Amino acid sequence: MHVVNKEDILKKASKCSTCITKPCQVGCPLNNDTTEFIRLAKLEEFEKAYEVLSKTTVLSSVCGRICPHEKQCQGSCAMKNYYGAVEIGNIEYFIGDEAIKNGWKLPQSKEKRKEKIAVVGAGPSGLTCAAFLCENGYNVTVYEKYEHLGGLLYHGIPEFRLDKKTLSKTIEKIINLGVEIKTNCELGVNIQLPDLEKEYDAIFLGFGANISRKMNIDGETLNGVYGGNELLEKNLHPDYKNKKVAVIGGGNVAMDTARTIKKLGANEVTVIYRRSEKEMPAEVHEIEEAKNEKIEFLFQTNPVKIIGENKVEKIECVKMELKQKENETRLSPVEIPNSNFTIDLDYVVMAVGSKPESNILEKLNLELTDRGHIKIDKNNQTSNPKIFAGGDLAGAKGTVAWASRSGRNAAYSIMNFLQK
């Protein structure tokens, strides 16, 4: 990522016309008051800009770096079709970094309440939920199964996209609100949900959904087939040197996995995606970075079989065409007859989505959706009224900002629940 300085930011901020309709705010999952914090940035009132951001987010240094801005706030910018969208992400993370550098604190209520809330999972939804509860005077304890906090921010996003120092300093601001942290505590192992129910007035579940989904094609059980989520989370990679690798999928997990594998020495890395490039959910600049790093792309291509005796040797794919189906707004990929072909490979990585760990969810006695997520209502409340859930675990849209929005919504719902 390009490192910005104050002069850069003032130049970028000057492009904002401070729209009255604020389409960029509508495009932001967190509804950050974009035009207002940029207006204050123009005046070099960066601390006030941080105060505006802090009303809606506690992860400005993070979201400013890794959000798919082109598809969210910047994609809705009124100036987009004139002289290019305002670079909102760069301005946001600069302000967040200034807050870290200068020790600006997150806002906090002086009133202290007696209610206690447990948050399970220290990813973006859990941390955001904990922060907004603590800001409003509630007692919050966060349980995290790993030693390090951050969830996918720490274990899933490579250092070249989000450096650990920035993440650590961002999380430190949340902890400084008075959040109690208990690491190496995994639900169903070190802690049990019934015990938390007895001890706390409300519970928020936000431990994510990081099990890679399968395509259910022949050969997925061969040695050499991996899940992208698991590779990034556990950082346990095979030796890629002089190897050929295919990554299946078009989201940020696919891009992060492909770029990581290339940096680890793979000879050839090919991303295979069943739709066109413009429909890829990954960030535009991440796709461009991948291309610059000599990663190949096969668009409108879908795997149908992984071939090998005991390990991966080839993958069979079919070409796709995009057709408009009745009652659907998005073009659907349809196989082109007799267009099958094979590619010689050493490894295949599945990055076609993720799901929660079913063995954990089945023990919680909570209602689930057809997709295997925890079912919640409009208030993020589960089938147990004392338990709330959010983020990927509850099927929130798969970006950090949407997970954070889910955690923030749950925090306000928990407050309403406890005040009844």
C-alpha positions in Angstrom: 0.0 0.0 0.0 1.2 3.5 -0.8 2.3 5.3 2.3 0.7 8.7 2.6 1.8 11.9 4.4 0.0 15.0 5.4 0.7 16.8 2.1 -0.8 13.8 0.2 -3.8 13.8 2.5 -4.6 17.5 2.1 -4.3 17.1 -1.7 -6.6 14.0 -1.7 -9.1 15.7 0.7 -9.3 18.8 -1.4 -11.0 16.8 -4.2 -14.0 16.2 -1.9 -16.9 18.5 -2.8 -18.7 17.9 0.6 -21.9 16.6 -1.1 -25.1 17.3 0.8 -26.5 13.9 -0.2 -23.4 12.0 1.0 -23.5 9.0 -1.4 -20.2 7.8 0.0 -21.7 7.5 3.5 -24.5 5.4 2.1 -21.9 3.2 0.3 -20.0 2.6 3.6 -21.2 -0.4 5.5 -20.5 1.5 8.8 -22.1 4.7 7.5 -19.1 6.7 8.5 -19.8 10.4 8.1 -17.3 10.6 5.2 -17.8 14.1 4.0 -17.6 15.5 7.5 -14.3 13.8 8.5 -12.8 14.8 5.1 -14.0 18.4 5.6 -12.2 18.5 8.9 -9.1 16.9 7.4 -9.0 19.7 4.8 -8.8 22.1 7.7 -6.0 20.0 9.3 -8.3 19.3 12.3 -7.3 15.7 12.3 -8.3 15.0 16.0 -11.8 16.3 15.4 -11.9 14.2 12.2 -11.0 11.2 14.4 -13.8 12.0 16.8 -16.3 12.0 13.9 -15.0 8.6 12.7 -15.1 7.2 16.2 -18.8 7.7 16.4 -19.3 4.8 13.9 -16.0 2.8 13.9 -13.2 1.7 16.1 -11.1 0.3 13.3 -10.3 3.3 11.1 -6.6 2.4 10.6 -7.6 -1.1 9.6 -10.7 -0.4 7.4 -8.8 2.4 5.7 -6.2 -0.1 4.6 -8.1 -3.2 3.7 -11.7 -2.4 2.8 -12.8 -2.8 -0.8 -13.3 1.0 -1.1 -13.9 0.8 -4.9 -17.0 -1.3 -4.2 -18.1 0.6 -1.1 -17.6 4.3 -0.2 -15.4 5.3 -3.1 -17.6 3.3 -5.5 -20.5 5.7 -4.5 -18.4 8.9 -4.7 -20.2 11.6 -6.6 -16.9 12.6 -8.2 -16.2 9.1 -9.5 -17.3 9.9 -13.1 -15.7 13.3 -13.3 -12.1 13.3 -12.1 -12.0 10.0 -10.2 -13.3 9.0 -6.7 -11.9 10.7 -3.6 -9.4 8.3 -2.0 -11.4 8.0 1.1 -9.6 4.9 2.4 -6.2 6.6 2.4 -7.7 9.6 4.3 -9.3 7.3 6.8 -6.3 5.3 7.6 -4.1 8.4 7.9 -6.5 9.9 10.5 -6.5 6.5 12.3 -2.7 6.4 12.3 -2.5 10.0 13.6 -4.8 8.9 16.5 -2.4 6.1 17.3 0.7 8.4 17.0 -0.8 11.1 19.2 -2.6 9.0 21.7 -6.1 10.2 20.9 -8.6 8.1 22.8 -11.9 6.6 21.8 -14.9 8.3 23.5 -16.2 6.8 26.8 -19.2 7.4 29.0 -18.4 8.4 32.6 -21.4 6.4 33.8 -20.5 2.9 34.9 -23.1 0.2 34.7 -23.4 -3.0 36.7 -24.3 -5.4 33.8 -21.7 -7.8 32.5 -21.4 -9.0 28.9 -19.2 -11.8 27.5 -17.9 -11.5 23.9 -16.7 -14.7 22.4 -14.2 -14.0 19.6 -11.8 -11.1 19.2 -12.3 -10.5 15.4 -13.7 -7.4 13.9 -17.3 -8.0 15.0 -16.4 -9.0 18.5 -13.9 -6.2 19.1 -16.4 -3.6 17.7 -19.2 -5.0 19.9 -17.0 -4.9 22.9 -15.8 -1.4 22.2 -19.2 0.2 21.8 -20.5 -1.6 24.9 -17.5 -0.4 26.9 -17.8 3.1 25.6 -21.3 3.1 27.1 -20.2 2.0 30.5 -20.8 -1.7 30.4 -18.5 -4.3 31.8 -17.1 -6.5 28.9 -15.0 -9.6 28.9 -13.6 -10.9 25.6 -12.8 -14.6 25.2 -10.4 -15.4 22.4 -9.2 -18.9 21.4 -5.7 -17.7 20.3 -3.0 -15.8 22.1 -3.3 -12.9 19.7 -6.3 -10.7 19.2 -7.8 -9.7 15.9 -9.4 -12.9 14.5 -9.0 -12.9 10.7 -7.3 -9.5 10.9 -4.4 -11.2 12.6 -4.6 -14.7 11.4 -6.2 -14.3 7.9 -4.8 -11.1 6.3 -1.2 -11.2 5.2 1.4 -8.7 6.6 1.7 -7.1 3.2 -1.9 -5.9 3.4 -2.1 -5.1 7.1 0.9 -4.9 9.3 0.7 -6.4 12.8 2.0 -3.3 14.5 -0.9 -1.1 13.2 -3.4 -3.8 14.1 -1.9 -4.2 17.6 -2.1 -0.4 18.3 -5.7 -0.3 17.0 -6.7 -3.1 19.3 -4.8 -1.5 22.2 -7.2 1.5 22.0 -10.2 -0.8 22.4 -8.6 -2.6 25.4 -7.8 0.8 27.0 -11.6 1.4 27.2 -11.5 -1.1 30.0 -12.2 -4.3 28.1 -11.1 -7.4 30.0 -9.3 -9.9 27.7 -9.0 -13.7 28.2 -6.9 -15.4 25.6 -6.4 -19.1 24.9 -10.1 -19.6 25.7 -12.0 -21.6 23.1 -15.7 -22.1 23.2 -16.5 -25.8 23.8 -13.0 -26.5 25.1 -11.9 -24.1 27.8 -15.2 -22.3 28.2 -18.8 -23.6 27.9 -21.8 -21.6 26.8 -24.0 -22.7 29.8 -21.3 -21.4 32.2 -21.2 -18.1 30.4 -25.0 -17.8 30.6 -24.8 -18.2 34.4 -22.1 -15.6 34.8 -23.1 -12.8 32.3 -26.2 -10.8 31.7 -25.8 -11.1 27.9 -23.4 -12.9 25.5 -22.2 -11.9 22.0 -20.9 -14.7 19.7 -18.5 -13.5 17.0 -15.9 -16.2 16.6 -16.1 -16.1 12.8 -16.6 -18.8 10.1 -13.2 -19.8 8.8 -13.7 -23.3 7.5 -13.2 -23.3 3.7 -16.2 -24.4 1.7 -15.8 -27.2 -0.8 -17.0 -27.4 -4.4 -18.0 -31.0 -4.0 -16.2 -32.1 -7.2 -14.2 -35.3 -7.7 -10.6 -35.3 -6.4 -11.1 -32.7 -3.5 -9.8 -35.3 -1.0 -6.5 -35.8 -2.8 -3.2 -34.8 -1.1 -2.3 -31.3 -2.3 -5.9 -29.8 -2.0 -6.0 -27.1 0.6 -8.5 -24.5 2.0 -7.4 -20.9 1.6 -8.8 -19.8 4.9 -6.9 -22.5 6.8 -3.6 -21.8 5.0 -3.9 -18.1 5.9 -5.1 -18.7 9.5 -2.6 -21.3 10.5 0.2 -20.3 8.2 1.1 -24.0 7.6 2.1 -24.1 4.0 3.7 -26.9 1.9 6.9 -26.2 -0.1 5.8 -24.3 -3.1 9.2 -23.8 -4.7 9.1 -24.6 -8.4 5.5 -25.8 -8.1 2.3 -24.9 -10.0 -0.6 -23.9 -7.9 -4.3 -23.0 -8.8 -6.4 -20.9 -6.5 -10.1 -21.3 -7.0 -12.3 -18.2 -6.2 -12.5 -14.5 -6.8 -12.7 -12.8 -3.4 -10.0 -11.3 -1.1 -9.2 -14.7 0.4 -8.3 -15.9 -3.1 -6.2 -12.9 -3.7 -4.5 -13.0 -0.4 -3.8 -16.8 -0.8 -2.5 -16.5 -4.3 -0.2 -13.6 -3.5 1.1 -15.3 -0.4 1.8 -18.5 -2.3 3.6 -16.5 -5.0 5.8 -14.8 -2.4 6.6 -18.1 -0.9 8.3 -19.2 -4.1 5.7 -20.9 -6.3 6.7 -21.0 -10.0 3.2 -20.5 -11.4 0.1 -19.3 -9.6 -3.2 -19.3 -11.5 -6.5 -17.8 -10.1 -9.5 -19.6 -11.6 -12.8 -17.7 -11.4 -16.1 -18.7 -13.0 -17.3 -15.1 -13.8 -15.7 -12.2 -15.5 -13.0 -9.9 -13.9 -15.4 -7.0 -13.4 -17.6 -9.3 -11.2 -14.8 -10.4 -8.9 -15.6 -9.5 -5.3 -11.9 -8.9 -4.5 -10.6 -5.3 -4.2 -9.7 -3.9 -7.6 -6.2 -2.8 -6.5 -5.6 -6.3 -5.0 -6.3 -7.8 -8.4 -3.9 -5.3 -10.0 -1.3 -6.1 -7.4 -1.7 -9.8 -8.1 -1.2 -9.2 -11.8 1.9 -7.1 -11.2 3.3 -10.1 -9.2 2.9 -12.3 -12.3 -0.1 -14.2 -11.0 -2.2 -15.5 -13.9 -6.0 -15.4 -14.2 -8.5 -17.6 -15.9 -11.8 -15.9 -16.0 -15.1 -17.5 -16.9 -13.6 -20.9 -16.1 -14.8 -23.4 -13.5 -13.1 -26.6 -12.2 -15.1 -29.8 -12.6 -12.6 -32.4 -11.4 -9.2 -32.7 -9.7 -7.1 -35.5 -11.2 -4.4 -37.6 -9.6 -3.6 -41.0 -8.2 -2.8 -40.1 -4.6 -1.9 -36.5 -5.0 -2.9 -33.6 -7.3 -1.6 -34.0 -10.8 -4.1 -32.0 -13.0 -7.3 -30.1 -12.8 -10.1 -30.3 -15.4 -11.9 -27.1 -16.1 -14.8 -26.0 -18.3 -15.2 -22.6 -19.9 -18.3 -20.6 -18.9 -20.5 -18.0 -20.6 -22.5 -15.4 -18.7 -26.2 -15.4 -19.4 -29.2 -13.4 -18.1 -31.6 -15.6 -16.3 -35.2 -14.8 -15.6 -35.8 -12.8 -12.4 -32.1 -12.4 -11.8 -30.2 -9.1 -12.0 -26.7 -10.7 -12.0 -25.4 -12.6 -15.0 -25.2 -16.3 -14.3 -22.3 -18.5 -15.4 -23.3 -21.4 -17.7 -21.0 -24.1 -18.9 -20.1 -24.1 -22.6 -20.5 -27.6 -24.0 -17.3 -29.4 -25.0 -15.0 -26.7 -23.8 -13.3 -28.8 -21.2 -9.5 -28.7 -20.8 -6.9 -29.7 -18.2 -4.0 -28.0 -16.5 -0.9 -29.7 -14.9 -0.7 -28.8 -11.2 1.0 -29.6 -7.9 -1.5 -28.0 -5.6 -5.1 -26.7 -5.6 -6.4 -24.2 -3.1 -10.1 -23.7 -2.5 -11.1 -20.1 -1.7 -14.8 -20.2 -2.7 -16.3 -19.1 0.6 -16.3 -20.2 4.2 -18.6 -21.6 6.9 -18.6 -21.9 10.7 -17.3 -25.1 12.4 -20.4 -27.2 12.5 -19.2 -29.4 15.4 -19.1 -26.3 17.6 -22.4 -24.9 16.5 -24.3 -28.2 17.0 -23.4 -28.1 20.7 -24.7 -24.6 21.3 -28.4 -25.5 21.0 -29.1 -22.4 18.9 -31.2 -22.3 15.8 -29.2 -22.4 12.6 -29.9 -21.2 9.0 -30.0 -23.4 5.9 -26.4 -22.3 5.2 -25.2 -23.4 8.6 -24.9 -20.0 10.2 -26.3 -19.0 13.6 -29.8 -17.7 12.9 -30.4 -14.1 14.2 -33.3 -11.6 14.0 -33.1 -8.0 13.1 -31.6 -7.2 16.5 -28.8 -9.8 16.1 -30.7 -11.9 18.7 -30.5 -15.7 18.5 -33.1 -18.3 19.4 -31.8 -17.8 23.0 -32.8 -14.2 23.9 -29.8 -13.7 26.1 -27.4 -14.6 23.3 -26.6 -12.4 20.3 -24.4 -13.1 17.3 -22.8 -11.3 14.4 -20.1 -11.3 11.7 -19.4 -14.2 9.5 -20.8 -16.6 12.2 -24.2 -15.1 11.5 -23.8 -14.8 7.8 -22.9 -11.1 7.6 -21.5 -9.9 4.3 -17.9 -10.9 4.0 -15.9 -7.7 4.6 -14.3 -6.3 7.7 -16.6 -3.3 7.6 -19.7 -5.4 7.4 -18.5 -7.6 10.3 -17.8 -4.5 12.3 -21.3 -3.1 11.5 -22.8 -6.3 12.7 -20.9 -6.1 16.0 -21.9 -2.5 16.5 -25.5 -3.2 15.8 -25.4 -6.1 18.3 -23.9 -3.8 20.9 -26.8 -1.4 20.7 -29.3 -4.3 20.7 -27.7 -5.7 23.8 -28.0 -2.3 25.5 -31.6 -2.1 24.6 -32.2 -5.7 25.9 -30.5 -5.0 29.2 -32.3 -1.7 29.7 -35.8 -3.2 29.4 
